[in-house]
Structure formats: C-alpha cells, structure tokens
Amino acid sequence: MNFPENLKYTKDHEWISIDGDTATVGITDFAQGELGDIVFVEIETKSQTLSKEATFGTVEAVKTVSDLFMPISGEVSEVNPALESNPELVNSDPYQAGWMVKIKISNPEELNELLDSTAYQALTGH
C-alpha cells in the first residue's frame, strides 16, 4: 500500500497535491483497492466552483458507485481526459496517471485541515 509523504489526504480517501495555487486531486491507493476494478469515472463539474466536501463526481467499480468529494474549496479547472477511455488508470496508477481533477484553490487555509501521510495511514489501519 502506497502513502506518498508529499501529499495531503482526506478522511474520505482523496489525495491532494499542491503546486502554487493549483491542486491536483484523486483517490488514494487504499480507496481504489477497496473499490476494486474501476470501470467508469464521471466528473461533470469542470469550471464549477465547489466548496470543501462537495461532491465533484463519482467513480464506478464493478460492484459499487462512490461519490468523490472536494478536499478543499476551489474551481475545477481541468478533468483528466485519459479517464474517459481508461478509467482503470485509477487502479493501476492512482497518484500519477489516475489523477481526477485540477482545481484553482480558493481557500488555502483549508489545507491545514487535511491529514498528512502518517495520520492517513493510521486512519486506514495500514
């Protein structure tokens, strides 16, 4: 199980990577493992400004559908185009090729409320 130390995490199993005022968001290795084979990712919130913990899309696995939640407030500026034809990238490479959205951060203070790698590992029991 992979818990990169350079990322922040949510209790809902999203990860976030910060680059200036832009953040990249996806689901964690733990989350994709729990979901199983991902067959579809639906994100229709491009250009929308969403608040922290708002639903920005869904991920569908063979046996379940799960909502995706914003780790912080911001505008969805980009959706990963590769997931439309290759949703399995979320399973095979959740922290790189399987990223889901990029957001323009609107409240950087919310980053302080996220979990670090050690706290997230403790949350998952790994």
DOMARLUM-870858 format. One record per residue (C-alpha): residue in three letters; residue number from 1; x, y, z. Coordinates in Angstrom, 3 decimals. Layout:
<r><residu>Ala</residu><num>NUM</num><c1>X</c1><c2>Y</c2><c3>Z</c3></r>
...
END
This chain:
<r><residu>Met</residu><num>1</num><c1>0.000</c1><c2>0.000</c2><c3>0.000</c3></r>
<r><residu>Asn</residu><num>2</num><c1>1.379</c1><c2>3.370</c2><c3>-1.038</c3></r>
<r><residu>Phe</residu><num>3</num><c1>1.069</c1><c2>6.549</c2><c3>1.100</c3></r>
<r><residu>Pro</residu><num>4</num><c1>3.236</c1><c2>9.254</c2><c3>-0.539</c3></r>
<r><residu>Glu</residu><num>5</num><c1>4.534</c1><c2>11.685</c2><c3>2.072</c3></r>
<r><residu>Asn</residu><num>6</num><c1>4.367</c1><c2>14.705</c2><c3>-0.250</c3></r>
<r><residu>Leu</residu><num>7</num><c1>0.544</c1><c2>14.540</c2><c3>-0.443</c3></r>
<r><residu>Lys</residu><num>8</num><c1>-2.277</c1><c2>15.552</c2><c3>1.876</c3></r>
<r><residu>Tyr</residu><num>9</num><c1>-5.288</c1><c2>13.302</c2><c3>2.461</c3></r>
<r><residu>Thr</residu><num>10</num><c1>-8.956</c1><c2>13.453</c2><c3>3.437</c3></r>
<r><residu>Lys</residu><num>11</num><c1>-10.929</c1><c2>11.127</c2><c3>5.688</c3></r>
<r><residu>Asp</residu><num>12</num><c1>-12.975</c1><c2>10.312</c2><c3>2.552</c3></r>
<r><residu>His</residu><num>13</num><c1>-9.839</c1><c2>8.862</c2><c3>0.860</c3></r>
<r><residu>Glu</residu><num>14</num><c1>-8.989</c1><c2>11.620</c2><c3>-1.610</c3></r>
<r><residu>Trp</residu><num>15</num><c1>-5.409</c1><c2>12.825</c2><c3>-2.015</c3></r>
<r><residu>Ile</residu><num>16</num><c1>-4.312</c1><c2>16.316</c2><c3>-2.959</c3></r>
<r><residu>Ser</residu><num>17</num><c1>-1.044</c1><c2>17.641</c2><c3>-4.364</c3></r>
<r><residu>Ile</residu><num>18</num><c1>-0.325</c1><c2>21.382</c2><c3>-4.270</c3></r>
<r><residu>Asp</residu><num>19</num><c1>1.550</c1><c2>23.389</c2><c3>-6.912</c3></r>
<r><residu>Gly</residu><num>20</num><c1>1.215</c1><c2>27.120</c2><c3>-6.246</c3></r>
<r><residu>Asp</residu><num>21</num><c1>-2.499</c1><c2>27.997</c2><c3>-6.324</c3></r>
<r><residu>Thr</residu><num>22</num><c1>-3.415</c1><c2>24.801</c2><c3>-8.205</c3></r>
<r><residu>Ala</residu><num>23</num><c1>-4.175</c1><c2>21.443</c2><c3>-6.634</c3></r>
<r><residu>Thr</residu><num>24</num><c1>-4.394</c1><c2>18.019</c2><c3>-8.257</c3></r>
<r><residu>Val</residu><num>25</num><c1>-6.899</c1><c2>15.603</c2><c3>-6.707</c3></r>
<r><residu>Gly</residu><num>26</num><c1>-7.507</c1><c2>11.859</c2><c3>-6.958</c3></r>
<r><residu>Ile</residu><num>27</num><c1>-8.416</c1><c2>8.887</c2><c3>-4.806</c3></r>
<r><residu>Thr</residu><num>28</num><c1>-5.864</c1><c2>7.028</c2><c3>-2.736</c3></r>
<r><residu>Asp</residu><num>29</num><c1>-4.285</c1><c2>3.647</c2><c3>-3.326</c3></r>
<r><residu>Phe</residu><num>30</num><c1>-6.263</c1><c2>2.408</c2><c3>-0.311</c3></r>
<r><residu>Ala</residu><num>31</num><c1>-9.556</c1><c2>3.667</c2><c3>-1.809</c3></r>
<r><residu>Gln</residu><num>32</num><c1>-9.016</c1><c2>2.111</c2><c3>-5.239</c3></r>
<r><residu>Gly</residu><num>33</num><c1>-8.110</c1><c2>-1.162</c2><c3>-3.553</c3></r>
<r><residu>Glu</residu><num>34</num><c1>-11.316</c1><c2>-1.120</c2><c3>-1.511</c3></r>
<r><residu>Leu</residu><num>35</num><c1>-13.427</c1><c2>-0.281</c2><c3>-4.566</c3></r>
<r><residu>Gly</residu><num>36</num><c1>-11.938</c1><c2>-2.958</c2><c3>-6.813</c3></r>
<r><residu>Asp</residu><num>37</num><c1>-11.897</c1><c2>-2.754</c2><c3>-10.606</c3></r>
<r><residu>Ile</residu><num>38</num><c1>-12.920</c1><c2>0.755</c2><c3>-11.660</c3></r>
<r><residu>Val</residu><num>39</num><c1>-14.997</c1><c2>0.779</c2><c3>-14.834</c3></r>
<r><residu>Phe</residu><num>40</num><c1>-16.182</c1><c2>4.393</c2><c3>-15.106</c3></r>
<r><residu>Val</residu><num>41</num><c1>-15.321</c1><c2>7.849</c2><c3>-13.742</c3></r>
<r><residu>Glu</residu><num>42</num><c1>-17.921</c1><c2>10.606</c2><c3>-14.133</c3></r>
<r><residu>Ile</residu><num>43</num><c1>-16.912</c1><c2>14.211</c2><c3>-13.477</c3></r>
<r><residu>Glu</residu><num>44</num><c1>-19.173</c1><c2>16.924</c2><c3>-14.873</c3></r>
<r><residu>Thr</residu><num>45</num><c1>-18.089</c1><c2>19.803</c2><c3>-12.637</c3></r>
<r><residu>Lys</residu><num>46</num><c1>-15.454</c1><c2>21.436</c2><c3>-14.877</c3></r>
<r><residu>Ser</residu><num>47</num><c1>-15.483</c1><c2>25.252</c2><c3>-14.475</c3></r>
<r><residu>Gln</residu><num>48</num><c1>-17.635</c1><c2>25.000</c2><c3>-11.347</c3></r>
<r><residu>Thr</residu><num>49</num><c1>-16.571</c1><c2>26.447</c2><c3>-8.018</c3></r>
<r><residu>Leu</residu><num>50</num><c1>-17.285</c1><c2>23.962</c2><c3>-5.253</c3></r>
<r><residu>Ser</residu><num>51</num><c1>-16.931</c1><c2>24.133</c2><c3>-1.503</c3></r>
<r><residu>Lys</residu><num>52</num><c1>-14.884</c1><c2>21.753</c2><c3>0.609</c3></r>
<r><residu>Glu</residu><num>53</num><c1>-16.554</c1><c2>18.322</c2><c3>0.919</c3></r>
<r><residu>Ala</residu><num>54</num><c1>-18.934</c1><c2>18.998</c2><c3>-2.007</c3></r>
<r><residu>Thr</residu><num>55</num><c1>-19.338</c1><c2>16.132</c2><c3>-4.485</c3></r>
<r><residu>Phe</residu><num>56</num><c1>-17.313</c1><c2>16.723</c2><c3>-7.652</c3></r>
<r><residu>Gly</residu><num>57</num><c1>-18.045</c1><c2>13.409</c2><c3>-9.380</c3></r>
<r><residu>Thr</residu><num>58</num><c1>-18.457</c1><c2>9.673</c2><c3>-8.997</c3></r>
<r><residu>Val</residu><num>59</num><c1>-16.322</c1><c2>6.618</c2><c3>-9.535</c3></r>
<r><residu>Glu</residu><num>60</num><c1>-17.976</c1><c2>3.358</c2><c3>-10.546</c3></r>
<r><residu>Ala</residu><num>61</num><c1>-16.467</c1><c2>-0.006</c2><c3>-9.752</c3></r>
<r><residu>Val</residu><num>62</num><c1>-17.824</c1><c2>-3.418</c2><c3>-10.727</c3></r>
<r><residu>Lys</residu><num>63</num><c1>-19.922</c1><c2>-3.698</c2><c3>-7.551</c3></r>
<r><residu>Thr</residu><num>64</num><c1>-20.464</c1><c2>-0.123</c2><c3>-6.338</c3></r>
<r><residu>Val</residu><num>65</num><c1>-20.601</c1><c2>3.595</c2><c3>-7.136</c3></r>
<r><residu>Ser</residu><num>66</num><c1>-18.836</c1><c2>6.051</c2><c3>-4.839</c3></r>
<r><residu>Asp</residu><num>67</num><c1>-19.030</c1><c2>9.844</c2><c3>-4.647</c3></r>
<r><residu>Leu</residu><num>68</num><c1>-15.873</c1><c2>11.935</c2><c3>-4.974</c3></r>
<r><residu>Phe</residu><num>69</num><c1>-15.502</c1><c2>14.816</c2><c3>-2.519</c3></r>
<r><residu>Met</residu><num>70</num><c1>-13.577</c1><c2>18.083</c2><c3>-2.785</c3></r>
<r><residu>Pro</residu><num>71</num><c1>-10.708</c1><c2>18.112</c2><c3>-0.256</c3></r>
<r><residu>Ile</residu><num>72</num><c1>-10.721</c1><c2>21.935</c2><c3>-0.275</c3></r>
<r><residu>Ser</residu><num>73</num><c1>-12.787</c1><c2>24.709</c2><c3>-1.841</c3></r>
<r><residu>Gly</residu><num>74</num><c1>-11.946</c1><c2>25.752</c2><c3>-5.385</c3></r>
<r><residu>Glu</residu><num>75</num><c1>-12.825</c1><c2>25.881</c2><c3>-9.055</c3></r>
<r><residu>Val</residu><num>76</num><c1>-12.489</c1><c2>22.671</c2><c3>-11.067</c3></r>
<r><residu>Ser</residu><num>77</num><c1>-10.173</c1><c2>23.863</c2><c3>-13.834</c3></r>
<r><residu>Glu</residu><num>78</num><c1>-9.349</c1><c2>20.560</c2><c3>-15.507</c3></r>
<r><residu>Val</residu><num>79</num><c1>-10.640</c1><c2>16.984</c2><c3>-15.626</c3></r>
<r><residu>Asn</residu><num>80</num><c1>-8.254</c1><c2>14.156</c2><c3>-16.509</c3></r>
<r><residu>Pro</residu><num>81</num><c1>-9.224</c1><c2>13.342</c2><c3>-20.134</c3></r>
<r><residu>Ala</residu><num>82</num><c1>-7.495</c1><c2>9.936</c2><c3>-20.024</c3></r>
<r><residu>Leu</residu><num>83</num><c1>-10.035</c1><c2>8.572</c2><c3>-17.539</c3></r>
<r><residu>Glu</residu><num>84</num><c1>-12.830</c1><c2>8.713</c2><c3>-20.091</c3></r>
<r><residu>Ser</residu><num>85</num><c1>-11.354</c1><c2>5.888</c2><c3>-22.144</c3></r>
<r><residu>Asn</residu><num>86</num><c1>-9.070</c1><c2>4.378</c2><c3>-19.445</c3></r>
<r><residu>Pro</residu><num>87</num><c1>-10.795</c1><c2>4.510</c2><c3>-16.025</c3></r>
<r><residu>Glu</residu><num>88</num><c1>-8.589</c1><c2>1.619</c2><c3>-14.903</c3></r>
<r><residu>Leu</residu><num>89</num><c1>-5.712</c1><c2>4.125</c2><c3>-14.581</c3></r>
<r><residu>Val</residu><num>90</num><c1>-7.194</c1><c2>4.911</c2><c3>-11.159</c3></r>
<r><residu>Asn</residu><num>91</num><c1>-6.427</c1><c2>1.303</c2><c3>-10.163</c3></r>
<r><residu>Ser</residu><num>92</num><c1>-3.028</c1><c2>0.972</c2><c3>-11.812</c3></r>
<r><residu>Asp</residu><num>93</num><c1>-1.587</c1><c2>4.433</c2><c3>-11.045</c3></r>
<r><residu>Pro</residu><num>94</num><c1>-3.807</c1><c2>6.355</c2><c3>-8.581</c3></r>
<r><residu>Tyr</residu><num>95</num><c1>-1.196</c1><c2>9.037</c2><c3>-7.745</c3></r>
<r><residu>Gln</residu><num>96</num><c1>0.038</c1><c2>9.860</c2><c3>-11.251</c3></r>
<r><residu>Ala</residu><num>97</num><c1>-1.835</c1><c2>8.887</c2><c3>-14.425</c3></r>
<r><residu>Gly</residu><num>98</num><c1>-5.062</c1><c2>8.241</c2><c3>-12.463</c3></r>
<r><residu>Trp</residu><num>99</num><c1>-5.498</c1><c2>11.790</c2><c3>-11.114</c3></r>
<r><residu>Met</residu><num>100</num><c1>-9.048</c1><c2>13.090</c2><c3>-11.450</c3></r>
<r><residu>Val</residu><num>101</num><c1>-9.256</c1><c2>16.898</c2><c3>-11.340</c3></r>
<r><residu>Lys</residu><num>102</num><c1>-7.148</c1><c2>20.014</c2><c3>-11.034</c3></r>
<r><residu>Ile</residu><num>103</num><c1>-8.614</c1><c2>22.847</c2><c3>-9.004</c3></r>
<r><residu>Lys</residu><num>104</num><c1>-7.783</c1><c2>26.505</c2><c3>-8.520</c3></r>
<r><residu>Ile</residu><num>105</num><c1>-7.544</c1><c2>26.863</c2><c3>-4.745</c3></r>
<r><residu>Ser</residu><num>106</num><c1>-9.899</c1><c2>29.461</c2><c3>-3.283</c3></r>
<r><residu>Asn</residu><num>107</num><c1>-9.175</c1><c2>28.995</c2><c3>0.442</c3></r>
<r><residu>Pro</residu><num>108</num><c1>-5.585</c1><c2>27.896</c2><c3>1.182</c3></r>
<r><residu>Glu</residu><num>109</num><c1>-6.322</c1><c2>27.841</c2><c3>4.942</c3></r>
<r><residu>Glu</residu><num>110</num><c1>-8.352</c1><c2>24.644</c2><c3>4.401</c3></r>
<r><residu>Leu</residu><num>111</num><c1>-5.119</c1><c2>22.796</c2><c3>3.573</c3></r>
<r><residu>Asn</residu><num>112</num><c1>-4.292</c1><c2>22.892</c2><c3>7.299</c3></r>
<r><residu>Glu</residu><num>113</num><c1>-7.337</c1><c2>20.680</c2><c3>7.993</c3></r>
<r><residu>Leu</residu><num>114</num><c1>-6.113</c1><c2>17.795</c2><c3>5.818</c3></r>
<r><residu>Leu</residu><num>115</num><c1>-4.261</c1><c2>14.694</c2><c3>7.015</c3></r>
<r><residu>Asp</residu><num>116</num><c1>-0.577</c1><c2>14.028</c2><c3>6.448</c3></r>
<r><residu>Ser</residu><num>117</num><c1>0.660</c1><c2>10.614</c2><c3>5.299</c3></r>
<r><residu>Thr</residu><num>118</num><c1>1.154</c1><c2>9.280</c2><c3>8.854</c3></r>
<r><residu>Ala</residu><num>119</num><c1>-2.324</c1><c2>10.350</c2><c3>10.018</c3></r>
<r><residu>Tyr</residu><num>120</num><c1>-3.935</c1><c2>8.894</c2><c3>6.890</c3></r>
<r><residu>Gln</residu><num>121</num><c1>-2.108</c1><c2>5.576</c2><c3>7.364</c3></r>
<r><residu>Ala</residu><num>122</num><c1>-3.416</c1><c2>5.465</c2><c3>10.940</c3></r>
<r><residu>Leu</residu><num>123</num><c1>-6.944</c1><c2>6.168</c2><c3>9.682</c3></r>
<r><residu>Thr</residu><num>124</num><c1>-6.790</c1><c2>3.225</c2><c3>7.268</c3></r>
<r><residu>Gly</residu><num>125</num><c1>-5.108</c1><c2>0.901</c2><c3>9.756</c3></r>
<r><residu>His</residu><num>126</num><c1>-2.092</c1><c2>0.272</c2><c3>7.499</c3></r>
END
